[in-house]
Amino acid sequence: MTKRFFQVLPLILLAIVSTNLNGQAKLAIYGTAGAEQSGLPYNPWKLAGTFGLYYGIYGFGPIYLSVDARGDISSQIHSGLAGPRLAIKLPVLPIKPYGEILFGVSSYPQTSGSPQYSNDFAYRYVLGIDSTLVPHIDWRVVDFSYGINNSANGSHAETITSGLVIRF
């Protein structure tokens, strides 16, 4: 019995290590559509979209740390942002709540209706929920972001979107 255990032990250890590495090497791309309120004066909610990708760098049990890079597009603001993403995969339910803090650049009109755009530092807080539809495809049930554009009069953009995530 002991001899058999030591023969199988390397296979068990290899399975554990490779499962952990597979969990760390997750790449996903996503696209969403919804609405954004730019925070600029006299600008109501308008159509908006988000596209991006995230790459898993560490998984510990149900907690996953990734790096996310995304582009946010609306008629008022265009942003390129990146930062850490923390997700929790609930063991019983097929949902994954996540949170992000992203930093980057936003382009926004200098004044309401102006064709002139300014670029400046921006950051966003993001909260959302993904739900697995089938293996490797998630429905991004909701993605809410609250952003601050550094010199767009300190405007606070809010975006609510929903879409699909494809995991590799």
N, CA, C and O of each residue as an XYZ file, in Angstrom:
672
protein
N       0.821     -1.198      0.000
C       0.000      0.000      0.000
C       0.862      1.258      0.000
O       0.592      2.181     -0.769
N       1.892      1.317      0.843
C       2.760      2.476      0.921
C       3.525      2.672     -0.383
O       3.683      3.804     -0.839
N       4.005      1.575     -0.996
C       4.733      1.666     -2.254
C       3.830      2.243     -3.349
O       4.269      3.074     -4.145
N       2.593      1.810     -3.384
C       1.637      2.294     -4.387
C       1.373      3.793     -4.190
O       1.273      4.539     -5.164
N       1.261      4.232     -2.933
C       1.030      5.637     -2.622
C       2.158      6.509     -3.176
O       1.902      7.547     -3.785
N       3.428      6.077     -2.959
C       4.554      6.858     -3.436
C       4.683      6.842     -4.957
O       5.311      7.733     -5.530
N       4.101      5.848     -5.616
C       4.088      5.831     -7.077
C       3.055      6.820     -7.630
O       3.279      7.419     -8.682
N       1.958      6.991     -6.949
C       0.873      7.863     -7.401
C       1.085      9.311     -6.934
O       0.565     10.241     -7.552
N       1.846      9.504     -5.848
C       2.055     10.829     -5.277
C       2.557     11.858     -6.303
O       2.026     12.967     -6.337
N       3.557     11.539     -7.141
C       3.995     12.539     -8.127
C       2.878     12.961     -9.083
O       2.815     14.128     -9.470
N       2.007     12.049     -9.465
C       0.885     12.399    -10.345
C      -0.108     13.313     -9.638
O      -0.645     14.241    -10.243
N      -0.348     13.055     -8.378
C      -1.256     13.913     -7.607
C      -0.674     15.316     -7.483
O      -1.382     16.302     -7.689
N       0.619     15.413     -7.146
C       1.262     16.723     -7.031
C       1.269     17.466     -8.366
O       1.037     18.674     -8.398
N       1.529     16.772     -9.451
C       1.501     17.391    -10.779
C       0.110     17.924    -11.100
O      -0.020     19.014    -11.658
N      -0.920     17.174    -10.757
C      -2.298     17.620    -11.004
C      -2.615     18.873    -10.194
O      -3.249     19.795    -10.709
N      -2.187     18.919     -8.944
C      -2.442     20.089     -8.103
C      -1.720     21.314     -8.649
O      -2.316     22.385     -8.761
N      -0.446     21.166     -8.987
C       0.339     22.293     -9.500
C      -0.203     22.778    -10.839
O      -0.323     23.986    -11.042
N      -0.529     21.882    -11.748
C      -1.010     22.308    -13.070
C      -2.396     22.927    -12.976
O      -2.718     23.817    -13.763
N      -3.221     22.488    -12.043
C      -4.526     23.117    -11.851
C      -4.337     24.545    -11.375
O      -5.027     25.448    -11.849
N      -3.435     24.763    -10.467
C      -3.159     26.103     -9.963
C      -2.605     26.994    -11.073
O      -3.010     28.151    -11.188
N      -1.695     26.482    -11.886
C      -1.143     27.274    -12.981
C      -2.215     27.608    -14.000
O      -2.245     28.725    -14.518
N      -3.088     26.670    -14.295
C      -4.167     26.932    -15.242
C      -5.060     28.041    -14.722
O      -5.493     28.890    -15.501
N      -5.350     28.061    -13.417
C      -6.170     29.106    -12.834
C      -5.512     30.466    -12.906
O      -6.199     31.486    -12.976
N      -4.179     30.496    -12.890
C      -3.472     31.764    -12.936
C      -3.351     32.306    -14.352
O      -3.196     33.515    -14.525
N      -3.413     31.472    -15.350
C      -3.139     31.902    -16.714
C      -4.421     32.171    -17.496
O      -4.485     31.861    -18.685
N      -5.430     32.733    -16.863
C      -6.704     32.981    -17.529
C      -6.677     34.308    -18.267
O      -6.315     35.347    -17.715
N      -7.063     34.240    -19.509
C      -7.211     35.424    -20.343
C      -8.669     35.509    -20.737
O      -9.276     34.500    -21.094
N      -9.232     36.689    -20.677
C     -10.624     36.880    -21.072
C     -10.750     38.199    -21.834
O     -10.062     39.175    -21.534
N     -11.635     38.205    -22.816
C     -11.973     39.437    -23.523
C     -13.463     39.698    -23.303
O     -14.248     38.766    -23.126
N     -13.839     40.971    -23.316
C     -15.237     41.286    -23.054
C     -15.675     42.523    -23.824
O     -14.864     43.355    -24.231
N     -16.971     42.611    -24.006
C     -17.594     43.772    -24.615
C     -18.956     43.974    -23.972
O     -19.692     43.015    -23.741
N     -19.286     45.225    -23.686
C     -20.562     45.525    -23.050
C     -21.202     46.739    -23.712
O     -20.541     47.492    -24.427
N     -22.477     46.914    -23.468
C     -23.208     48.089    -23.944
C     -24.147     48.533    -22.834
O     -24.620     47.723    -22.037
N     -24.405     49.821    -22.797
C     -25.283     50.354    -21.766
C     -25.389     51.853    -21.889
O     -25.554     52.386    -22.986
N     -25.293     52.544    -20.745
C     -25.458     53.993    -20.720
C     -24.414     54.632    -19.813
O     -23.922     54.023    -18.863
N     -24.093     55.891    -20.143
C     -23.142     56.650    -19.340
C     -23.669     58.060    -19.141
O     -24.216     58.678    -20.055
N     -23.493     58.546    -17.934
C     -23.772     59.927    -17.605
C     -22.409     60.541    -17.359
O     -21.731     60.177    -16.399
N     -22.001     61.464    -18.207
C     -20.618     61.939    -18.196
C     -20.266     62.792    -16.990
O     -19.087     62.920    -16.658
N     -21.243     63.373    -16.332
C     -20.942     64.259    -15.221
C     -20.700     65.682    -15.665
O     -20.595     66.585    -14.835
N     -20.607     65.896    -16.982
C     -20.448     67.244    -17.503
C     -21.807     67.945    -17.447
O     -22.839     67.279    -17.534
N     -21.828     69.261    -17.306
C     -23.108     69.963    -17.203
C     -24.000     69.724    -18.422
O     -23.529     69.690    -19.559
N     -25.282     69.564    -18.162
C     -26.309     69.444    -19.205
C     -26.106     68.224    -20.106
O     -26.444     68.277    -21.288
N     -25.573     67.149    -19.582
C     -25.400     65.928    -20.362
C     -26.113     64.774    -19.670
O     -25.607     64.233    -18.688
N     -27.285     64.395    -20.177
C     -28.018     63.273    -19.582
C     -27.364     61.942    -19.950
O     -26.334     61.908    -20.623
N     -27.977     60.852    -19.499
C     -27.483     59.516    -19.814
C     -27.493     59.310    -21.324
O     -28.466     59.647    -21.999
N     -26.396     58.751    -21.851
C     -26.270     58.478    -23.285
C     -25.726     57.071    -23.479
O     -25.185     56.473    -22.549
N     -25.871     56.547    -24.690
C     -25.352     55.214    -25.005
C     -23.851     55.148    -24.770
O     -23.123     56.106    -25.029
N     -23.408     54.018    -24.282
C     -21.984     53.826    -23.997
C     -21.636     52.351    -24.162
O     -22.511     51.485    -24.161
N     -20.360     52.089    -24.300
C     -19.879     50.723    -24.401
C     -18.507     50.589    -23.781
O     -17.777     51.566    -23.619
N     -18.178     49.379    -23.444
C     -16.873     49.060    -22.871
C     -16.336     47.822    -23.573
O     -17.085     46.883    -23.847
N     -15.053     47.819    -23.860
C     -14.398     46.637    -24.397
C     -13.062     46.511    -23.692
O     -12.471     47.510    -23.283
N     -12.588     45.281    -23.550
C     -11.316     45.120    -22.868
C     -10.930     43.675    -22.696
O     -11.531     42.763    -23.264
N      -9.898     43.499    -21.885
C      -9.427     42.159    -21.572
C      -8.832     42.162    -20.179
O      -8.357     43.185    -19.685
N      -8.868     41.000    -19.563
C      -8.169     40.851    -18.292
C      -7.372     39.553    -18.308
O      -7.724     38.585    -18.983
N      -6.288     39.568    -17.541
C      -5.386     38.431    -17.477
C      -5.185     38.059    -16.019
O      -4.722     38.873    -15.221
N      -5.536     36.820    -15.672
C      -5.394     36.344    -14.300
C      -3.940     36.141    -13.935
O      -3.193     35.481    -14.658
N      -3.542     36.713    -12.807
C      -2.147     36.566    -12.380
C      -2.006     35.723    -11.115
O      -0.923     35.210    -10.833
N      -3.102     35.573    -10.343
C      -2.992     34.774     -9.127
C      -4.376     34.317     -8.693
O      -5.336     35.087     -8.723
N      -4.466     33.068     -8.295
C      -5.716     32.531     -7.760
C      -5.445     31.830     -6.451
O      -4.512     31.034     -6.343
N      -6.257     32.124     -5.460
C      -6.129     31.481     -4.166
C      -7.526     31.061     -3.727
O      -8.305     31.882     -3.243
N      -7.835     29.792     -3.895
C      -9.177     29.313     -3.579
C     -10.186     29.996     -4.486
O     -10.050     29.952     -5.709
N     -11.201     30.630     -3.898
C     -12.215     31.286     -4.721
C     -11.862     32.720     -5.121
O     -12.643     33.372     -5.815
N     -10.699     33.222     -4.695
C     -10.318     34.610     -4.962
C      -9.302     34.658     -6.101
O      -8.313     33.925     -6.104
N      -9.570     35.541     -7.069
C      -8.704     35.669     -8.245
C      -8.276     37.115     -8.430
O      -9.106     38.024     -8.420
N      -6.975     37.323     -8.599
C      -6.414     38.637     -8.872
C      -6.012     38.682    -10.335
O      -5.316     37.790    -10.822
N      -6.447     39.714    -11.030
C      -6.147     39.875    -12.457
C      -5.727     41.306    -12.724
O      -5.820     42.174    -11.857
N      -5.262     41.534    -13.946
C      -4.991     42.875    -14.446
C      -5.973     43.120    -15.581
O      -6.075     42.313    -16.504
N      -6.695     44.234    -15.514
C      -7.707     44.570    -16.512
C      -7.272     45.803    -17.292
O      -6.741     46.755    -16.720
N      -7.500     45.779    -18.590
C      -7.292     46.951    -19.452
C      -8.557     47.116    -20.272
O      -9.028     46.169    -20.902
N      -9.109     48.331    -20.261
C     -10.383     48.549    -20.949
C     -10.444     49.904    -21.620
O      -9.737     50.846    -21.262
N     -11.312     49.959    -22.599
C     -11.652     51.209    -23.261
C     -13.123     51.477    -23.038
O     -13.955     50.594    -23.243
N     -13.449     52.677    -22.625
C     -14.839     53.091    -22.436
C     -15.155     54.127    -23.503
O     -14.415     55.093    -23.692
N     -16.259     53.912    -24.191
C     -16.623     54.800    -25.290
C     -18.066     55.260    -25.115
O     -18.970     54.447    -24.921
N     -18.265     56.565    -25.185
C     -19.604     57.141    -25.238
C     -19.517     58.384    -26.110
O     -18.440     58.737    -26.589
N     -20.637     59.039    -26.313
C     -20.611     60.242    -27.141
C     -19.908     61.395    -26.433
O     -19.518     62.368    -27.078
N     -19.740     61.299    -25.113
C     -19.117     62.374    -24.353
C     -17.683     62.092    -23.910
O     -16.839     62.989    -23.915
N     -17.410     60.844    -23.526
C     -16.099     60.525    -22.954
C     -15.533     59.268    -23.618
O     -16.252     58.299    -23.858
N     -14.239     59.306    -23.907
C     -13.499     58.149    -24.410
C     -12.349     57.935    -23.429
O     -11.565     58.851    -23.176
N     -12.250     56.735    -22.884
C     -11.233     56.475    -21.864
C     -10.448     55.216    -22.173
O     -10.984     54.263    -22.739
N      -9.186     55.213    -21.804
C      -8.333     54.038    -21.809
C      -7.807     53.865    -20.399
O      -7.109     54.740    -19.888
N      -8.132     52.749    -19.760
C      -7.818     52.566    -18.345
C      -7.264     51.170    -18.091
O      -7.550     50.237    -18.842
N      -6.475     51.028    -17.038
C      -5.942     49.720    -16.651
C      -5.725     49.698    -15.140
O      -5.519     50.732    -14.505
N      -5.777     48.489    -14.587
C      -5.533     48.364    -13.158
C      -5.882     46.989    -12.642
O      -6.233     46.099    -13.417
N      -5.788     46.808    -11.319
C      -6.045     45.498    -10.711
C      -7.537     45.172    -10.656
O      -8.388     46.053    -10.531
N      -7.816     43.883    -10.752
C      -9.188     43.351    -10.690
C      -9.195     42.219     -9.677
O      -8.354     41.322     -9.744
N     -10.131     42.249     -8.742
C     -10.274     41.204     -7.747
C     -11.659     40.588     -7.905
O     -12.668     41.285     -7.805
N     -11.706     39.274     -8.154
C     -12.972     38.573     -8.347
C     -13.084     37.429     -7.356
O     -12.082     36.862     -6.920
N     -14.319     37.101     -7.009
C     -14.591     35.985     -6.114
C     -15.534     35.034     -6.836
O     -16.641     35.411     -7.222
N     -15.083     33.797     -7.014
C     -15.931     32.782     -7.643
C     -16.622     32.024     -6.526
O     -16.001     31.266     -5.780
N     -17.932     32.250     -6.431
C     -18.689     31.593     -5.370
C     -18.805     30.106     -5.674
O     -19.155     29.734     -6.794
N     -18.517     29.246     -4.697
C     -18.486     27.810     -4.960
C     -19.852     27.195     -5.264
O     -19.915     26.177     -5.953
N     -20.931     27.773     -4.781
C     -22.250     27.174     -4.951
C     -23.004     27.791     -6.131
O     -23.696     27.078     -6.858
N     -22.884     29.082     -6.328
C     -23.610     29.782     -7.382
C     -22.698     30.067     -8.574
O     -21.493     30.238     -8.394
N     -23.251     30.120     -9.786
C     -22.409     30.389    -10.964
C     -22.186     31.885    -11.197
O     -22.221     32.346    -12.338
N     -21.956     32.645    -10.120
C     -21.700     34.079    -10.281
C     -20.336     34.440     -9.720
O     -19.819     33.791     -8.811
N     -19.767     35.498    -10.292
C     -18.460     35.988     -9.864
C     -18.538     37.504     -9.676
O     -18.414     38.247    -10.650
N     -18.741     37.977     -8.444
C     -18.669     39.415     -8.217
C     -17.208     39.863     -8.325
O     -16.291     39.111     -7.996
N     -17.009     41.099     -8.791
C     -15.653     41.618     -8.935
C     -15.621     43.109     -8.658
O     -16.640     43.799     -8.702
N     -14.426     43.577     -8.374
C     -14.178     44.999     -8.174
C     -12.850     45.368     -8.796
O     -11.933     44.550     -8.863
N     -12.751     46.608     -9.252
C     -11.534     47.086     -9.911
C     -11.273     48.538     -9.529
O     -12.192     49.290     -9.205
N     -10.013     48.908     -9.574
C      -9.609     50.313     -9.491
C      -8.730     50.539    -10.711
O      -7.656     49.948    -10.826
N      -9.185     51.393    -11.621
C      -8.499     51.581    -12.896
C      -7.986     53.019    -13.028
O      -8.617     53.968    -12.562
N      -6.835     53.151    -13.672
C      -6.215     54.457    -13.893
C      -5.896     54.596    -15.375
O      -5.588     53.607    -16.040
N      -5.967     55.813    -15.893
C      -5.632     56.015    -17.289
C      -5.915     57.423    -17.754
O      -5.732     58.390    -17.015
N      -6.366     57.523    -18.996
C      -6.603     58.818    -19.644
C      -8.020     58.845    -20.189
O      -8.503     57.858    -20.743
N      -8.686     59.994    -20.026
C     -10.002     60.208    -20.624
C      -9.938     61.409    -21.546
O      -9.216     62.375    -21.297
N     -10.705     61.323    -22.609
C     -10.865     62.424    -23.547
C     -12.314     62.874    -23.451
O     -13.226     62.053    -23.546
N     -12.535     64.168    -23.264
C     -13.873     64.694    -23.054
C     -13.971     66.084    -23.686
O     -12.950     66.744    -23.878
N     -15.204     66.546    -24.018
C     -15.332     67.877    -24.621
C     -14.945     68.963    -23.628
O     -15.209     68.852    -22.431
N     -14.312     70.018    -24.145
C     -13.896     71.109    -23.264
C     -15.098     71.815    -22.644
O     -15.054     72.206    -21.477
N     -16.163     71.978    -23.414
C     -17.416     72.524    -22.903
C     -18.546     71.733    -23.534
O     -18.331     71.004    -24.503
N     -19.735     71.869    -23.000
C     -20.880     71.121    -23.513
C     -21.094     71.402    -24.998
O     -21.241     72.555    -25.402
N     -21.110     70.349    -25.802
C     -21.337     70.479    -27.243
C     -20.120     70.947    -28.033
O     -20.215     71.144    -29.244
N     -18.988     71.126    -27.375
C     -17.785     71.620    -28.042
C     -17.141     70.525    -28.898
O     -17.059     69.374    -28.470
N     -16.683     70.880    -30.108
C     -15.956     69.892    -30.908
C     -14.509     69.705    -30.439
O     -13.829     68.782    -30.887
N     -14.040     70.567    -29.549
C     -12.683     70.489    -29.017
C     -12.653     69.541    -27.825
O     -13.457     69.666    -26.901
N     -11.708     68.579    -27.853
C     -11.588     67.610    -26.765
C     -10.300     67.817    -25.998
O      -9.289     68.240    -26.559
N     -10.344     67.515    -24.710
C      -9.170     67.563    -23.838
C      -8.872     66.162    -23.341
O      -9.783     65.356    -23.149
N      -7.610     65.875    -23.133
C      -7.181     64.592    -22.572
C      -6.598     64.847    -21.191
O      -5.853     65.806    -20.988
N      -6.943     63.985    -20.246
C      -6.423     64.168    -18.906
C      -6.470     62.863    -18.122
O      -7.137     61.905    -18.515
N      -5.752     62.847    -17.013
C      -5.716     61.699    -16.109
C      -7.118     61.427    -15.573
O      -7.864     62.355    -15.259
N      -7.465     60.153    -15.474
C      -8.764     59.761    -14.933
C      -8.605     58.461    -14.153
O      -7.655     57.709    -14.372
N      -9.523     58.208    -13.256
C      -9.567     56.915    -12.577
C     -11.016     56.524    -12.370
O     -11.911     57.367    -12.316
N     -11.224     55.205    -12.255
C     -12.575     54.663    -12.088
C     -12.584     53.545    -11.065
O     -11.643     52.761    -10.946
N     -13.673     53.505    -10.340
C     -13.979     52.381     -9.465
C     -15.028     51.553    -10.204
O     -16.007     52.099    -10.712
N     -14.828     50.254    -10.263
C     -15.736     49.384    -11.002
C     -16.215     48.256    -10.095
O     -15.427     47.648     -9.371
N     -17.510     47.986    -10.146
C     -18.107     46.850     -9.463
C     -18.989     46.119    -10.466
O     -19.651     46.750    -11.290
N     -18.998     44.795    -10.397
C     -19.824     44.067    -11.340
C     -20.036     42.629    -10.928
O     -19.495     42.145     -9.934
N     -20.853     41.961    -11.739
C     -21.138     40.543    -11.532
C     -21.128     39.846    -12.879
O     -21.814     40.264    -13.811
N     -20.338     38.769    -12.975
C     -20.345     37.891    -14.142
C     -21.051     36.599    -13.747
O     -20.960     36.157    -12.602
N     -21.753     35.998    -14.702
C     -22.433     34.725    -14.461
C     -22.111     33.782    -15.608
O     -22.242     34.153    -16.774
N     -21.692     32.572    -15.287
C     -21.324     31.601    -16.306
C     -22.559     31.108    -17.042
O     -23.511     30.633    -16.423
N     -22.542     31.225    -18.374
C     -23.620     30.700    -19.218
C     -23.299     29.279    -19.648
O     -24.080     28.357    -19.415
N     -22.157     29.112    -20.269
C     -21.621     27.819    -20.690
C     -20.122     27.893    -20.436
O     -19.601     28.988    -20.221
N     -19.409     26.767    -20.453
C     -17.964     26.846    -20.223
C     -17.300     27.870    -21.158
O     -17.525     27.856    -22.368
N     -16.504     28.730    -20.595
C     -15.711     29.750    -21.284
C     -16.516     30.958    -21.753
O     -15.947     31.849    -22.383
N     -17.811     31.023    -21.473
C     -18.604     32.203    -21.841
C     -19.416     32.637    -20.625
O     -20.185     31.865    -20.054
N     -19.216     33.912    -20.246
C     -19.940     34.497    -19.125
C     -20.829     35.626    -19.625
O     -20.526     36.294    -20.613
N     -21.921     35.815    -18.923
C     -22.755     36.994    -19.135
C     -22.318     38.007    -18.091
O     -22.370     37.733    -16.891
N     -21.893     39.160    -18.540
C     -21.577     40.245    -17.615
C     -22.915     40.886    -17.269
O     -23.406     41.764    -17.978
N     -23.488     40.430    -16.171
C     -24.832     40.836    -15.776
C     -24.890     42.344    -15.602
O     -25.773     43.006    -16.148
N     -23.956     42.879    -14.849
C     -23.886     44.321    -14.648
C     -22.436     44.714    -14.419
O     -21.679     44.007    -13.754
N     -22.069     45.850    -14.982
C     -20.752     46.450    -14.786
C     -21.029     47.922    -14.498
O     -21.412     48.674    -15.394
N     -20.835     48.328    -13.250
C     -21.062     49.720    -12.867
C     -19.719     50.371    -12.596
O     -18.911     49.834    -11.839
N     -19.476     51.513    -13.200
C     -18.233     52.227    -12.920
C     -18.539     53.671    -12.538
O     -19.462     54.300    -13.055
N     -17.737     54.159    -11.626
C     -17.825     55.535    -11.162
C     -16.453     56.131    -11.376
O     -15.480     55.713    -10.749
N     -16.377     57.108    -12.262
C     -15.079     57.649    -12.630
C     -14.930     59.115    -12.317
O     -15.908     59.859    -12.242
N     -13.694     59.515    -12.137
C     -13.373     60.916    -11.904
C     -12.359     61.341    -12.952
O     -11.283     60.757    -13.078
N     -12.728     62.368    -13.695
C     -11.837     62.939    -14.704
C     -11.143     64.130    -14.066
O     -11.797     65.071    -13.617
N      -9.844     64.087    -14.027
C      -9.047     65.018    -13.243
C      -9.372     66.480    -13.497
O      -9.567     67.226    -12.537
N      -9.437     66.917    -14.736
C      -9.662     68.348    -14.935
C     -10.907     68.664    -15.746
O     -11.064     69.794    -16.209
N     -11.795     67.695    -15.928
C     -13.066     67.979    -16.610
C     -14.028     68.551    -15.578
O     -15.116     68.025    -15.347
N     -13.590     69.644    -14.969
C     -14.352     70.272    -13.890
C     -14.619     69.268    -12.775
O     -15.624     69.371    -12.073
N     -13.730     68.306    -12.612
C     -13.900     67.283    -11.577
C     -15.131     66.430    -11.810
O     -15.728     65.924    -10.861
N     -15.515     66.267    -13.077
C     -16.757     65.552    -13.376
C     -16.665     64.091    -12.926
O     -15.597     63.479    -12.925
N     -17.800     63.575    -12.554
C     -17.915     62.203    -12.058
C     -18.772     61.414    -13.030
O     -19.999     61.509    -12.992
N     -18.146     60.644    -13.893
C     -18.873     59.838    -14.874
C     -19.375     58.561    -14.218
O     -18.683     57.960    -13.397
N     -20.572     58.156    -14.584
C     -21.134     56.893    -14.124
C     -21.555     56.100    -15.347
O     -22.196     56.629    -16.255
N     -21.190     54.834    -15.362
C     -21.518     53.964    -16.492
C     -22.146     52.677    -15.968
O     -21.662     52.083    -15.004
N     -23.230     52.255    -16.616
C     -23.862     50.970    -16.314
C     -23.989     50.218    -17.622
O     -24.641     50.686    -18.554
N     -23.354     49.029    -17.694
C     -23.385     48.250    -18.920
C     -23.619     46.779    -18.609
O     -23.542     46.350    -17.458
N     -23.904     46.016    -19.660
C     -24.063     44.569    -19.580
C     -23.538     43.995    -20.880
O     -23.611     44.658    -21.914
N     -23.005     42.765    -20.855
C     -22.455     42.200    -22.085
C     -21.964     40.784    -21.911
O     -22.449     40.041    -21.058
N     -20.987     40.418    -22.737
C     -20.447     39.044    -22.745
C     -18.956     39.042    -22.458
O     -18.240     39.992    -22.775
N     -18.504     37.944    -21.844
C     -17.092     37.707    -21.564
C     -16.733     36.350    -22.149
O     -17.432     35.364    -21.917
N     -15.643     36.301    -22.909
C     -15.146     35.033    -23.438
C     -13.821     34.749    -22.749
O     -12.877     35.534    -22.843
N     -13.762     33.602    -22.046
C     -12.566     33.225    -21.300
C     -11.790     32.150    -22.053
O     -12.381     31.208    -22.582
N     -10.481     32.291    -22.102
C      -9.611     31.322    -22.788
C      -8.832     30.517    -21.768
O      -8.043     29.648    -22.139
